[in-house]
């Protein structure tokens, strides 16, 4: 993966995190989503993916 692709992916993930969940605005992905709300799960998965990109 090129450096530009990684940066674009990070920007996309950060945008998802910044928008958060419209149903649960207090959810900021500090802990795992319960799985009952799809938007919260998407935010949680974005956080995990961003963390993985930062580690590599």
mmCIF entry with sequence, helices, sheets and N, C-alpha, C, O atoms, coordinates in Angstrom:
data_MODEL
# 
_entry.id   MODEL 
# 
_entity.id                         1 
_entity.type                       polymer 
_entity.pdbx_number_of_molecules   1 
# 
_entity_poly.entity_id                      1 
_entity_poly.type                           'polypeptide(L)' 
_entity_poly.nstd_linkage                   no 
_entity_poly.nstd_monomer                   no 
_entity_poly.pdbx_seq_one_letter_code       
;(UNK)(UNK)(UNK)(UNK)(UNK)(UNK)(UNK)(UNK)(UNK)(UNK)(UNK)(UNK)(UNK)(UNK)(UNK)(UNK)
(UNK)(UNK)(UNK)(UNK)(UNK)(UNK)(UNK)(UNK)(UNK)(UNK)(UNK)(UNK)(UNK)(UNK)(UNK)(UNK)
(UNK)(UNK)(UNK)(UNK)(UNK)(UNK)(UNK)(UNK)(UNK)(UNK)(UNK)(UNK)(UNK)(UNK)(UNK)(UNK)
(UNK)(UNK)(UNK)(UNK)(UNK)(UNK)(UNK)(UNK)
;
_entity_poly.pdbx_seq_one_letter_code_can   XXXXXXXXXXXXXXXXXXXXXXXXXXXXXXXXXXXXXXXXXXXXXXXXXXXXXXXX 
_entity_poly.pdbx_strand_id                 A 
# 
loop_
_entity_poly_seq.entity_id 
_entity_poly_seq.num 
_entity_poly_seq.mon_id 
_entity_poly_seq.hetero 
1 1  UNK n 
1 2  UNK n 
1 3  UNK n 
1 4  UNK n 
1 5  UNK n 
1 6  UNK n 
1 7  UNK n 
1 8  UNK n 
1 9  UNK n 
1 10 UNK n 
1 11 UNK n 
1 12 UNK n 
1 13 UNK n 
1 14 UNK n 
1 15 UNK n 
1 16 UNK n 
1 17 UNK n 
1 18 UNK n 
1 19 UNK n 
1 20 UNK n 
1 21 UNK n 
1 22 UNK n 
1 23 UNK n 
1 24 UNK n 
1 25 UNK n 
1 26 UNK n 
1 27 UNK n 
1 28 UNK n 
1 29 UNK n 
1 30 UNK n 
1 31 UNK n 
1 32 UNK n 
1 33 UNK n 
1 34 UNK n 
1 35 UNK n 
1 36 UNK n 
1 37 UNK n 
1 38 UNK n 
1 39 UNK n 
1 40 UNK n 
1 41 UNK n 
1 42 UNK n 
1 43 UNK n 
1 44 UNK n 
1 45 UNK n 
1 46 UNK n 
1 47 UNK n 
1 48 UNK n 
1 49 UNK n 
1 50 UNK n 
1 51 UNK n 
1 52 UNK n 
1 53 UNK n 
1 54 UNK n 
1 55 UNK n 
1 56 UNK n 
# 
_struct_asym.id          A 
_struct_asym.entity_id   1 
# 
loop_
_struct_conf.conf_type_id 
_struct_conf.id 
_struct_conf.pdbx_PDB_helix_id 
_struct_conf.beg_label_comp_id 
_struct_conf.beg_label_asym_id 
_struct_conf.beg_label_seq_id 
_struct_conf.pdbx_beg_PDB_ins_code 
_struct_conf.end_label_comp_id 
_struct_conf.end_label_asym_id 
_struct_conf.end_label_seq_id 
_struct_conf.pdbx_end_PDB_ins_code 
_struct_conf.beg_auth_comp_id 
_struct_conf.beg_auth_asym_id 
_struct_conf.beg_auth_seq_id 
_struct_conf.end_auth_comp_id 
_struct_conf.end_auth_asym_id 
_struct_conf.end_auth_seq_id 
_struct_conf.pdbx_PDB_helix_class 
_struct_conf.details 
_struct_conf.pdbx_PDB_helix_length 
HELX_P HELX_P1 AA1 UNK A 3  ? UNK A 19 ? UNK A 3  UNK A 19 1 ? 17 
HELX_P HELX_P2 AA2 UNK A 38 ? UNK A 55 ? UNK A 38 UNK A 55 1 ? 18 
# 
_struct_conf_type.id          HELX_P 
_struct_conf_type.criteria    ? 
_struct_conf_type.reference   ? 
# 
loop_
_atom_site.group_PDB 
_atom_site.id 
_atom_site.type_symbol 
_atom_site.label_atom_id 
_atom_site.label_alt_id 
_atom_site.label_comp_id 
_atom_site.label_asym_id 
_atom_site.label_entity_id 
_atom_site.label_seq_id 
_atom_site.pdbx_PDB_ins_code 
_atom_site.Cartn_x 
_atom_site.Cartn_y 
_atom_site.Cartn_z 
_atom_site.occupancy 
_atom_site.B_iso_or_equiv 
_atom_site.pdbx_formal_charge 
_atom_site.auth_seq_id 
_atom_site.auth_comp_id 
_atom_site.auth_asym_id 
_atom_site.auth_atom_id 
_atom_site.pdbx_PDB_model_num 
ATOM 1   N N  . UNK A 1 1  ? 0.851   -1.177 0.000  1.00 0.00 ? 1  UNK A N  1 
ATOM 2   C CA . UNK A 1 1  ? 0.000   0.000  0.000  1.00 0.00 ? 1  UNK A CA 1 
ATOM 3   C C  . UNK A 1 1  ? 0.896   1.239  0.000  1.00 0.00 ? 1  UNK A C  1 
ATOM 4   O O  . UNK A 1 1  ? 1.817   1.338  0.811  1.00 0.00 ? 1  UNK A O  1 
ATOM 5   N N  . UNK A 1 2  ? 0.631   2.174  -0.899 1.00 0.00 ? 2  UNK A N  1 
ATOM 6   C CA . UNK A 1 2  ? 1.432   3.385  -0.960 1.00 0.00 ? 2  UNK A CA 1 
ATOM 7   C C  . UNK A 1 2  ? 1.104   4.344  0.165  1.00 0.00 ? 2  UNK A C  1 
ATOM 8   O O  . UNK A 1 2  ? 0.074   4.227  0.829  1.00 0.00 ? 2  UNK A O  1 
ATOM 9   N N  . UNK A 1 3  ? 2.003   5.296  0.365  1.00 0.00 ? 3  UNK A N  1 
ATOM 10  C CA . UNK A 1 3  ? 1.815   6.253  1.453  1.00 0.00 ? 3  UNK A CA 1 
ATOM 11  C C  . UNK A 1 3  ? 0.549   7.086  1.258  1.00 0.00 ? 3  UNK A C  1 
ATOM 12  O O  . UNK A 1 3  ? -0.156  7.382  2.222  1.00 0.00 ? 3  UNK A O  1 
ATOM 13  N N  . UNK A 1 4  ? 0.260   7.464  0.005  1.00 0.00 ? 4  UNK A N  1 
ATOM 14  C CA . UNK A 1 4  ? -0.966  8.229  -0.271 1.00 0.00 ? 4  UNK A CA 1 
ATOM 15  C C  . UNK A 1 4  ? -2.209  7.421  0.048  1.00 0.00 ? 4  UNK A C  1 
ATOM 16  O O  . UNK A 1 4  ? -3.178  7.956  0.587  1.00 0.00 ? 4  UNK A O  1 
ATOM 17  N N  . UNK A 1 5  ? -2.190  6.133  -0.281 1.00 0.00 ? 5  UNK A N  1 
ATOM 18  C CA . UNK A 1 5  ? -3.339  5.280  0.004  1.00 0.00 ? 5  UNK A CA 1 
ATOM 19  C C  . UNK A 1 5  ? -3.575  5.151  1.508  1.00 0.00 ? 5  UNK A C  1 
ATOM 20  O O  . UNK A 1 5  ? -4.718  5.161  1.966  1.00 0.00 ? 5  UNK A O  1 
ATOM 21  N N  . UNK A 1 6  ? -2.494  5.032  2.268  1.00 0.00 ? 6  UNK A N  1 
ATOM 22  C CA . UNK A 1 6  ? -2.611  4.915  3.723  1.00 0.00 ? 6  UNK A CA 1 
ATOM 23  C C  . UNK A 1 6  ? -3.182  6.196  4.304  1.00 0.00 ? 6  UNK A C  1 
ATOM 24  O O  . UNK A 1 6  ? -4.061  6.157  5.165  1.00 0.00 ? 6  UNK A O  1 
ATOM 25  N N  . UNK A 1 7  ? -2.679  7.344  3.827  1.00 0.00 ? 7  UNK A N  1 
ATOM 26  C CA . UNK A 1 7  ? -3.189  8.619  4.328  1.00 0.00 ? 7  UNK A CA 1 
ATOM 27  C C  . UNK A 1 7  ? -4.660  8.807  3.986  1.00 0.00 ? 7  UNK A C  1 
ATOM 28  O O  . UNK A 1 7  ? -5.435  9.285  4.814  1.00 0.00 ? 7  UNK A O  1 
ATOM 29  N N  . UNK A 1 8  ? -5.047  8.434  2.776  1.00 0.00 ? 8  UNK A N  1 
ATOM 30  C CA . UNK A 1 8  ? -6.454  8.544  2.374  1.00 0.00 ? 8  UNK A CA 1 
ATOM 31  C C  . UNK A 1 8  ? -7.332  7.641  3.225  1.00 0.00 ? 8  UNK A C  1 
ATOM 32  O O  . UNK A 1 8  ? -8.435  8.035  3.605  1.00 0.00 ? 8  UNK A O  1 
ATOM 33  N N  . UNK A 1 9  ? -6.862  6.440  3.530  1.00 0.00 ? 9  UNK A N  1 
ATOM 34  C CA . UNK A 1 9  ? -7.607  5.509  4.369  1.00 0.00 ? 9  UNK A CA 1 
ATOM 35  C C  . UNK A 1 9  ? -7.765  6.080  5.781  1.00 0.00 ? 9  UNK A C  1 
ATOM 36  O O  . UNK A 1 9  ? -8.843  6.004  6.370  1.00 0.00 ? 9  UNK A O  1 
ATOM 37  N N  . UNK A 1 10 ? -6.676  6.654  6.321  1.00 0.00 ? 10 UNK A N  1 
ATOM 38  C CA . UNK A 1 10 ? -6.735  7.255  7.652  1.00 0.00 ? 10 UNK A CA 1 
ATOM 39  C C  . UNK A 1 10 ? -7.724  8.417  7.688  1.00 0.00 ? 10 UNK A C  1 
ATOM 40  O O  . UNK A 1 10 ? -8.478  8.567  8.649  1.00 0.00 ? 10 UNK A O  1 
ATOM 41  N N  . UNK A 1 11 ? -7.719  9.231  6.645  1.00 0.00 ? 11 UNK A N  1 
ATOM 42  C CA . UNK A 1 11 ? -8.657  10.357 6.569  1.00 0.00 ? 11 UNK A CA 1 
ATOM 43  C C  . UNK A 1 11 ? -10.088 9.853  6.569  1.00 0.00 ? 11 UNK A C  1 
ATOM 44  O O  . UNK A 1 11 ? -10.946 10.409 7.254  1.00 0.00 ? 11 UNK A O  1 
ATOM 45  N N  . UNK A 1 12 ? -10.347 8.802  5.805  1.00 0.00 ? 12 UNK A N  1 
ATOM 46  C CA . UNK A 1 12 ? -11.692 8.231  5.739  1.00 0.00 ? 12 UNK A CA 1 
ATOM 47  C C  . UNK A 1 12 ? -12.126 7.707  7.115  1.00 0.00 ? 12 UNK A C  1 
ATOM 48  O O  . UNK A 1 12 ? -13.255 7.945  7.544  1.00 0.00 ? 12 UNK A O  1 
ATOM 49  N N  . UNK A 1 13 ? -11.232 6.998  7.795  1.00 0.00 ? 13 UNK A N  1 
ATOM 50  C CA . UNK A 1 13 ? -11.543 6.444  9.109  1.00 0.00 ? 13 UNK A CA 1 
ATOM 51  C C  . UNK A 1 13 ? -11.735 7.545  10.150 1.00 0.00 ? 13 UNK A C  1 
ATOM 52  O O  . UNK A 1 13 ? -12.627 7.452  10.994 1.00 0.00 ? 13 UNK A O  1 
ATOM 53  N N  . UNK A 1 14 ? -10.908 8.580  10.096 1.00 0.00 ? 14 UNK A N  1 
ATOM 54  C CA . UNK A 1 14 ? -11.053 9.697  11.028 1.00 0.00 ? 14 UNK A CA 1 
ATOM 55  C C  . UNK A 1 14 ? -12.364 10.437 10.811 1.00 0.00 ? 14 UNK A C  1 
ATOM 56  O O  . UNK A 1 14 ? -12.973 10.932 11.760 1.00 0.00 ? 14 UNK A O  1 
ATOM 57  N N  . UNK A 1 15 ? -12.790 10.510 9.561  1.00 0.00 ? 15 UNK A N  1 
ATOM 58  C CA . UNK A 1 15 ? -14.079 11.155 9.266  1.00 0.00 ? 15 UNK A CA 1 
ATOM 59  C C  . UNK A 1 15 ? -15.227 10.355 9.883  1.00 0.00 ? 15 UNK A C  1 
ATOM 60  O O  . UNK A 1 15 ? -16.160 10.933 10.442 1.00 0.00 ? 15 UNK A O  1 
ATOM 61  N N  . UNK A 1 16 ? -15.157 9.033  9.781  1.00 0.00 ? 16 UNK A N  1 
ATOM 62  C CA . UNK A 1 16 ? -16.180 8.178  10.394 1.00 0.00 ? 16 UNK A CA 1 
ATOM 63  C C  . UNK A 1 16 ? -16.195 8.384  11.901 1.00 0.00 ? 16 UNK A C  1 
ATOM 64  O O  . UNK A 1 16 ? -17.260 8.495  12.508 1.00 0.00 ? 16 UNK A O  1 
ATOM 65  N N  . UNK A 1 17 ? -15.004 8.435  12.507 1.00 0.00 ? 17 UNK A N  1 
ATOM 66  C CA . UNK A 1 17 ? -14.916 8.631  13.958 1.00 0.00 ? 17 UNK A CA 1 
ATOM 67  C C  . UNK A 1 17 ? -15.432 10.007 14.370 1.00 0.00 ? 17 UNK A C  1 
ATOM 68  O O  . UNK A 1 17 ? -16.086 10.146 15.404 1.00 0.00 ? 17 UNK A O  1 
ATOM 69  N N  . UNK A 1 18 ? -15.137 11.016 13.566 1.00 0.00 ? 18 UNK A N  1 
ATOM 70  C CA . UNK A 1 18 ? -15.570 12.365 13.936 1.00 0.00 ? 18 UNK A CA 1 
ATOM 71  C C  . UNK A 1 18 ? -17.079 12.525 13.818 1.00 0.00 ? 18 UNK A C  1 
ATOM 72  O O  . UNK A 1 18 ? -17.690 13.247 14.606 1.00 0.00 ? 18 UNK A O  1 
ATOM 73  N N  . UNK A 1 19 ? -17.684 11.858 12.843 1.00 0.00 ? 19 UNK A N  1 
ATOM 74  C CA . UNK A 1 19 ? -19.138 11.942 12.689 1.00 0.00 ? 19 UNK A CA 1 
ATOM 75  C C  . UNK A 1 19 ? -19.853 11.150 13.774 1.00 0.00 ? 19 UNK A C  1 
ATOM 76  O O  . UNK A 1 19 ? -20.931 11.542 14.222 1.00 0.00 ? 19 UNK A O  1 
ATOM 77  N N  . UNK A 1 20 ? -19.261 10.043 14.197 1.00 0.00 ? 20 UNK A N  1 
ATOM 78  C CA . UNK A 1 20 ? -19.853 9.234  15.255 1.00 0.00 ? 20 UNK A CA 1 
ATOM 79  C C  . UNK A 1 20 ? -21.176 8.619  14.855 1.00 0.00 ? 20 UNK A C  1 
ATOM 80  O O  . UNK A 1 20 ? -21.495 8.511  13.671 1.00 0.00 ? 20 UNK A O  1 
ATOM 81  N N  . UNK A 1 21 ? -21.935 8.221  15.846 1.00 0.00 ? 21 UNK A N  1 
ATOM 82  C CA . UNK A 1 21 ? -23.237 7.596  15.633 1.00 0.00 ? 21 UNK A CA 1 
ATOM 83  C C  . UNK A 1 21 ? -24.323 8.652  15.776 1.00 0.00 ? 21 UNK A C  1 
ATOM 84  O O  . UNK A 1 21 ? -24.365 9.384  16.764 1.00 0.00 ? 21 UNK A O  1 
ATOM 85  N N  . UNK A 1 22 ? -25.198 8.723  14.784 1.00 0.00 ? 22 UNK A N  1 
ATOM 86  C CA . UNK A 1 22 ? -26.278 9.707  14.828 1.00 0.00 ? 22 UNK A CA 1 
ATOM 87  C C  . UNK A 1 22 ? -27.341 9.347  15.869 1.00 0.00 ? 22 UNK A C  1 
ATOM 88  O O  . UNK A 1 22 ? -28.003 10.227 16.419 1.00 0.00 ? 22 UNK A O  1 
ATOM 89  N N  . UNK A 1 23 ? -27.498 8.055  16.133 1.00 0.00 ? 23 UNK A N  1 
ATOM 90  C CA . UNK A 1 23 ? -28.490 7.596  17.098 1.00 0.00 ? 23 UNK A CA 1 
ATOM 91  C C  . UNK A 1 23 ? -27.972 7.757  18.528 1.00 0.00 ? 23 UNK A C  1 
ATOM 92  O O  . UNK A 1 23 ? -28.726 8.105  19.437 1.00 0.00 ? 23 UNK A O  1 
ATOM 93  N N  . UNK A 1 24 ? -26.679 7.499  18.714 1.00 0.00 ? 24 UNK A N  1 
ATOM 94  C CA . UNK A 1 24 ? -26.056 7.577  20.040 1.00 0.00 ? 24 UNK A CA 1 
ATOM 95  C C  . UNK A 1 24 ? -24.900 8.577  19.990 1.00 0.00 ? 24 UNK A C  1 
ATOM 96  O O  . UNK A 1 24 ? -23.743 8.168  19.890 1.00 0.00 ? 24 UNK A O  1 
ATOM 97  N N  . UNK A 1 25 ? -25.186 9.868  20.055 1.00 0.00 ? 25 UNK A N  1 
ATOM 98  C CA . UNK A 1 25 ? -24.125 10.870 19.905 1.00 0.00 ? 25 UNK A CA 1 
ATOM 99  C C  . UNK A 1 25 ? -23.063 10.819 21.005 1.00 0.00 ? 25 UNK A C  1 
ATOM 100 O O  . UNK A 1 25 ? -21.963 11.336 20.809 1.00 0.00 ? 25 UNK A O  1 
ATOM 101 N N  . UNK A 1 26 ? -23.358 10.221 22.137 1.00 0.00 ? 26 UNK A N  1 
ATOM 102 C CA . UNK A 1 26 ? -22.376 10.139 23.218 1.00 0.00 ? 26 UNK A CA 1 
ATOM 103 C C  . UNK A 1 26 ? -21.353 9.026  22.972 1.00 0.00 ? 26 UNK A C  1 
ATOM 104 O O  . UNK A 1 26 ? -20.321 8.996  23.641 1.00 0.00 ? 26 UNK A O  1 
ATOM 105 N N  . UNK A 1 27 ? -21.611 8.110  22.029 1.00 0.00 ? 27 UNK A N  1 
ATOM 106 C CA . UNK A 1 27 ? -20.694 6.999  21.783 1.00 0.00 ? 27 UNK A CA 1 
ATOM 107 C C  . UNK A 1 27 ? -19.487 7.504  20.998 1.00 0.00 ? 27 UNK A C  1 
ATOM 108 O O  . UNK A 1 27 ? -19.630 8.030  19.895 1.00 0.00 ? 27 UNK A O  1 
ATOM 109 N N  . UNK A 1 28 ? -18.304 7.341  21.574 1.00 0.00 ? 28 UNK A N  1 
ATOM 110 C CA . UNK A 1 28 ? -17.069 7.797  20.947 1.00 0.00 ? 28 UNK A CA 1 
ATOM 111 C C  . UNK A 1 28 ? -16.056 6.678  20.766 1.00 0.00 ? 28 UNK A C  1 
ATOM 112 O O  . UNK A 1 28 ? -14.867 6.949  20.597 1.00 0.00 ? 28 UNK A O  1 
ATOM 113 N N  . UNK A 1 29 ? -16.500 5.429  20.798 1.00 0.00 ? 29 UNK A N  1 
ATOM 114 C CA . UNK A 1 29 ? -15.669 4.254  20.544 1.00 0.00 ? 29 UNK A CA 1 
ATOM 115 C C  . UNK A 1 29 ? -14.531 4.105  21.555 1.00 0.00 ? 29 UNK A C  1 
ATOM 116 O O  . UNK A 1 29 ? -13.434 3.671  21.204 1.00 0.00 ? 29 UNK A O  1 
ATOM 117 N N  . UNK A 1 30 ? -14.796 4.466  22.804 1.00 0.00 ? 30 UNK A N  1 
ATOM 118 C CA . UNK A 1 30 ? -13.805 4.229  23.855 1.00 0.00 ? 30 UNK A CA 1 
ATOM 119 C C  . UNK A 1 30 ? -13.881 2.793  24.350 1.00 0.00 ? 30 UNK A C  1 
ATOM 120 O O  . UNK A 1 30 ? -12.916 2.272  24.908 1.00 0.00 ? 30 UNK A O  1 
ATOM 121 N N  . UNK A 1 31 ? -15.024 2.156  24.145 1.00 0.00 ? 31 UNK A N  1 
ATOM 122 C CA . UNK A 1 31 ? -15.184 0.748  24.488 1.00 0.00 ? 31 UNK A CA 1 
ATOM 123 C C  . UNK A 1 31 ? -15.931 0.072  23.334 1.00 0.00 ? 31 UNK A C  1 
ATOM 124 O O  . UNK A 1 31 ? -16.536 0.741  22.496 1.00 0.00 ? 31 UNK A O  1 
ATOM 125 N N  . UNK A 1 32 ? -15.880 -1.241 23.304 1.00 0.00 ? 32 UNK A N  1 
ATOM 126 C CA . UNK A 1 32 ? -16.490 -2.000 22.219 1.00 0.00 ? 32 UNK A CA 1 
ATOM 127 C C  . UNK A 1 32 ? -17.995 -1.744 22.156 1.00 0.00 ? 32 UNK A C  1 
ATOM 128 O O  . UNK A 1 32 ? -18.669 -1.639 23.181 1.00 0.00 ? 32 UNK A O  1 
ATOM 129 N N  . UNK A 1 33 ? -18.503 -1.646 20.926 1.00 0.00 ? 33 UNK A N  1 
ATOM 130 C CA . UNK A 1 33 ? -19.936 -1.455 20.729 1.00 0.00 ? 33 UNK A CA 1 
ATOM 131 C C  . UNK A 1 33 ? -20.683 -2.726 21.131 1.00 0.00 ? 33 UNK A C  1 
ATOM 132 O O  . UNK A 1 33 ? -20.151 -3.832 21.025 1.00 0.00 ? 33 UNK A O  1 
ATOM 133 N N  . UNK A 1 34 ? -21.920 -2.553 21.593 1.00 0.00 ? 34 UNK A N  1 
ATOM 134 C CA . UNK A 1 34 ? -22.698 -3.709 22.048 1.00 0.00 ? 34 UNK A CA 1 
ATOM 135 C C  . UNK A 1 34 ? -23.145 -4.588 20.887 1.00 0.00 ? 34 UNK A C  1 
ATOM 136 O O  . UNK A 1 34 ? -23.416 -5.773 21.078 1.00 0.00 ? 34 UNK A O  1 
ATOM 137 N N  . UNK A 1 35 ? -23.225 -4.025 19.697 1.00 0.00 ? 35 UNK A N  1 
ATOM 138 C CA . UNK A 1 35 ? -23.664 -4.790 18.534 1.00 0.00 ? 35 UNK A CA 1 
ATOM 139 C C  . UNK A 1 35 ? -25.121 -4.599 18.219 1.00 0.00 ? 35 UNK A C  1 
ATOM 140 O O  . UNK A 1 35 ? -25.610 -5.124 17.219 1.00 0.00 ? 35 UNK A O  1 
ATOM 141 N N  . UNK A 1 36 ? -25.831 -3.857 19.049 1.00 0.00 ? 36 UNK A N  1 
ATOM 142 C CA . UNK A 1 36 ? -27.253 -3.613 18.806 1.00 0.00 ? 36 UNK A CA 1 
ATOM 143 C C  . UNK A 1 36 ? -27.480 -2.475 17.819 1.00 0.00 ? 36 UNK A C  1 
ATOM 144 O O  . UNK A 1 36 ? -28.553 -2.382 17.221 1.00 0.00 ? 36 UNK A O  1 
ATOM 145 N N  . UNK A 1 37 ? -26.491 -1.614 17.640 1.00 0.00 ? 37 UNK A N  1 
ATOM 146 C CA . UNK A 1 37 ? -26.613 -0.473 16.741 1.00 0.00 ? 37 UNK A CA 1 
ATOM 147 C C  . UNK A 1 37 ? -25.541 -0.591 15.655 1.00 0.00 ? 37 UNK A C  1 
ATOM 148 O O  . UNK A 1 37 ? -24.347 -0.594 15.953 1.00 0.00 ? 37 UNK A O  1 
ATOM 149 N N  . UNK A 1 38 ? -25.969 -0.686 14.404 1.00 0.00 ? 38 UNK A N  1 
ATOM 150 C CA . UNK A 1 38 ? -25.015 -0.852 13.302 1.00 0.00 ? 38 UNK A CA 1 
ATOM 151 C C  . UNK A 1 38 ? -24.061 0.324  13.173 1.00 0.00 ? 38 UNK A C  1 
ATOM 152 O O  . UNK A 1 38 ? -22.881 0.131  12.882 1.00 0.00 ? 38 UNK A O  1 
ATOM 153 N N  . UNK A 1 39 ? -24.551 1.538  13.383 1.00 0.00 ? 39 UNK A N  1 
ATOM 154 C CA . UNK A 1 39 ? -23.678 2.710  13.266 1.00 0.00 ? 39 UNK A CA 1 
ATOM 155 C C  . UNK A 1 39 ? -22.582 2.697  14.321 1.00 0.00 ? 39 UNK A C  1 
ATOM 156 O O  . UNK A 1 39 ? -21.438 3.047  14.032 1.00 0.00 ? 39 UNK A O  1 
ATOM 157 N N  . UNK A 1 40 ? -22.918 2.298  15.536 1.00 0.00 ? 40 UNK A N  1 
ATOM 158 C CA . UNK A 1 40 ? -21.903 2.195  16.594 1.00 0.00 ? 40 UNK A CA 1 
ATOM 159 C C  . UNK A 1 40 ? -20.858 1.144  16.234 1.00 0.00 ? 40 UNK A C  1 
ATOM 160 O O  . UNK A 1 40 ? -19.670 1.338  16.495 1.00 0.00 ? 40 UNK A O  1 
ATOM 161 N N  . UNK A 1 41 ? -21.281 0.049  15.645 1.00 0.00 ? 41 UNK A N  1 
ATOM 162 C CA . UNK A 1 41 ? -20.351 -1.007 15.232 1.00 0.00 ? 41 UNK A CA 1 
ATOM 163 C C  . UNK A 1 41 ? -19.423 -0.486 14.141 1.00 0.00 ? 41 UNK A C  1 
ATOM 164 O O  . UNK A 1 41 ? -18.234 -0.804 14.144 1.00 0.00 ? 41 UNK A O  1 
ATOM 165 N N  . UNK A 1 42 ? -19.938 0.303  13.214 1.00 0.00 ? 42 UNK A N  1 
ATOM 166 C CA . UNK A 1 42 ? -19.119 0.882  12.142 1.00 0.00 ? 42 UNK A CA 1 
ATOM 167 C C  . UNK A 1 42 ? -18.066 1.813  12.739 1.00 0.00 ? 42 UNK A C  1 
ATOM 168 O O  . UNK A 1 42 ? -16.907 1.787  12.325 1.00 0.00 ? 42 UNK A O  1 
ATOM 169 N N  . UNK A 1 43 ? -18.466 2.633  13.710 1.00 0.00 ? 43 UNK A N  1 
ATOM 170 C CA . UNK A 1 43 ? -17.530 3.545  14.371 1.00 0.00 ? 43 UNK A CA 1 
ATOM 171 C C  . UNK A 1 43 ? -16.461 2.742  15.107 1.00 0.00 ? 43 UNK A C  1 
ATOM 172 O O  . UNK A 1 43 ? -15.279 3.076  15.028 1.00 0.00 ? 43 UNK A O  1 
ATOM 173 N N  . UNK A 1 44 ? -16.858 1.697  15.816 1.00 0.00 ? 44 UNK A N  1 
ATOM 174 C CA . UNK A 1 44 ? -15.895 0.862  16.544 1.00 0.00 ? 44 UNK A CA 1 
ATOM 175 C C  . UNK A 1 44 ? -14.908 0.201  15.588 1.00 0.00 ? 44 UNK A C  1 
ATOM 176 O O  . UNK A 1 44 ? -13.705 0.186  15.852 1.00 0.00 ? 44 UNK A O  1 
ATOM 177 N N  . UNK A 1 45 ? -15.408 -0.346 14.478 1.00 0.00 ? 45 UNK A N  1 
ATOM 178 C CA . UNK A 1 45 ? -14.537 -0.997 13.501 1.00 0.00 ? 45 UNK A CA 1 
ATOM 179 C C  . UNK A 1 45 ? -13.573 0.003  12.868 1.00 0.00 ? 45 UNK A C  1 
ATOM 180 O O  . UNK A 1 45 ? -12.429 -0.339 12.572 1.00 0.00 ? 45 UNK A O  1 
ATOM 181 N N  . UNK A 1 46 ? -14.031 1.235  12.661 1.00 0.00 ? 46 UNK A N  1 
ATOM 182 C CA . UNK A 1 46 ? -13.144 2.269  12.124 1.00 0.00 ? 46 UNK A CA 1 
ATOM 183 C C  . UNK A 1 46 ? -12.012 2.549  13.104 1.00 0.00 ? 46 UNK A C  1 
ATOM 184 O O  . UNK A 1 46 ? -10.863 2.729  12.701 1.00 0.00 ? 46 UNK A O  1 
ATOM 185 N N  . UNK A 1 47 ? -12.341 2.586  14.386 1.00 0.00 ? 47 UNK A N  1 
ATOM 186 C CA . UNK A 1 47 ? -11.304 2.822  15.409 1.00 0.00 ? 47 UNK A CA 1 
ATOM 187 C C  . UNK A 1 47 ? -10.284 1.683  15.418 1.00 0.00 ? 47 UNK A C  1 
ATOM 188 O O  . UNK A 1 47 ? -9.081  1.932  15.491 1.00 0.00 ? 47 UNK A O  1 
ATOM 189 N N  . UNK A 1 48 ? -10.754 0.442  15.345 1.00 0.00 ? 48 UNK A N  1 
ATOM 190 C CA . UNK A 1 48 ? -9.841  -0.702 15.335 1.00 0.00 ? 48 UNK A CA 1 
ATOM 191 C C  . UNK A 1 48 ? -8.933  -0.672 14.110 1.00 0.00 ? 48 UNK A C  1 
ATOM 192 O O  . UNK A 1 48 ? -7.733  -0.932 14.208 1.00 0.00 ? 48 UNK A O  1 
ATOM 193 N N  . UNK A 1 49 ? -9.518  -0.352 12.952 1.00 0.00 ? 49 UNK A N  1 
ATOM 194 C CA . UNK A 1 49 ? -8.738  -0.310 11.715 1.00 0.00 ? 49 UNK A CA 1 
ATOM 195 C C  . UNK A 1 49 ? -7.698  0.823  11.753 1.00 0.00 ? 49 UNK A C  1 
ATOM 196 O O  . UNK A 1 49 ? -6.569  0.655  11.293 1.00 0.00 ? 49 UNK A O  1 
ATOM 197 N N  . UNK A 1 50 ? -8.094  1.968  12.304 1.00 0.00 ? 50 UNK A N  1 
ATOM 198 C CA . UNK A 1 50 ? -7.152  3.093  12.416 1.00 0.00 ? 50 UNK A CA 1 
ATOM 199 C C  . UNK A 1 50 ? -6.009  2.719  13.354 1.00 0.00 ? 50 UNK A C  1 
ATOM 200 O O  . UNK A 1 50 ? -4.851  3.023  13.068 1.00 0.00 ? 50 UNK A O  1 
ATOM 201 N N  . UNK A 1 51 ? -6.321  2.065  14.466 1.00 0.00 ? 51 UNK A N  1 
ATOM 202 C CA . UNK A 1 51 ? -5.279  1.623  15.395 1.00 0.00 ? 51 UNK A CA 1 
ATOM 203 C C  . UNK A 1 51 ? -4.321  0.650  14.711 1.00 0.00 ? 51 UNK A C  1 
ATOM 204 O O  . UNK A 1 51 ? -3.110  0.716  14.921 1.00 0.00 ? 51 UNK A O  1 
ATOM 205 N N  . UNK A 1 52 ? -4.863  -0.247 13.899 1.00 0.00 ? 52 UNK A N  1 
ATOM 206 C CA . UNK A 1 52 ? -4.021  -1.219 13.187 1.00 0.00 ? 52 UNK A CA 1 
ATOM 207 C C  . UNK A 1 52 ? -3.108  -0.523 12.182 1.00 0.00 ? 52 UNK A C  1 
ATOM 208 O O  . UNK A 1 52 ? -1.952  -0.915 12.017 1.00 0.00 ? 52 UNK A O  1 
ATOM 209 N N  . UNK A 1 53 ? -3.621  0.506  11.510 1.00 0.00 ? 53 UNK A N  1 
ATOM 210 C CA . UNK A 1 53 ? -2.797  1.249  10.550 1.00 0.00 ? 53 UNK A CA 1 
ATOM 211 C C  . UNK A 1 53 ? -1.690  2.009  11.267 1.00 0.00 ? 53 UNK A C  1 
ATOM 212 O O  . UNK A 1 53 ? -0.580  2.126  10.749 1.00 0.00 ? 53 UNK A O  1 
ATOM 213 N N  . UNK A 1 54 ? -1.981  2.519  12.437 1.00 0.00 ? 54 UNK A N  1 
ATOM 214 C CA . UNK A 1 54 ? -0.973  3.266  13.194 1.00 0.00 ? 54 UNK A CA 1 
ATOM 215 C C  . UNK A 1 54 ? 0.129   2.356  13.708 1.00 0.00 ? 54 UNK A C  1 
ATOM 216 O O  . UNK A 1 54 ? 1.274   2.788  13.846 1.00 0.00 ? 54 UNK A O  1 
ATOM 217 N N  . UNK A 1 55 ? -0.201  1.102  13.992 1.00 0.00 ? 55 UNK A N  1 
ATOM 218 C CA . UNK A 1 55 ? 0.796   0.157  14.500 1.00 0.00 ? 55 UNK A CA 1 
ATOM 219 C C  . UNK A 1 55 ? 1.742   -0.320 13.414 1.00 0.00 ? 55 UNK A C  1 
ATOM 220 O O  . UNK A 1 55 ? 2.893   -0.658 13.693 1.00 0.00 ? 55 UNK A O  1 
ATOM 221 N N  . UNK A 1 56 ? 1.267   -0.349 12.183 1.00 0.00 ? 56 UNK A N  1 
ATOM 222 C CA . UNK A 1 56 ? 2.128   -0.877 11.104 1.00 0.00 ? 56 UNK A CA 1 
ATOM 223 C C  . UNK A 1 56 ? 3.008   0.165  10.485 1.00 0.00 ? 56 UNK A C  1 
ATOM 224 O O  . UNK A 1 56 ? 3.776   -0.138 9.572  1.00 0.00 ? 56 UNK A O  1 
# 
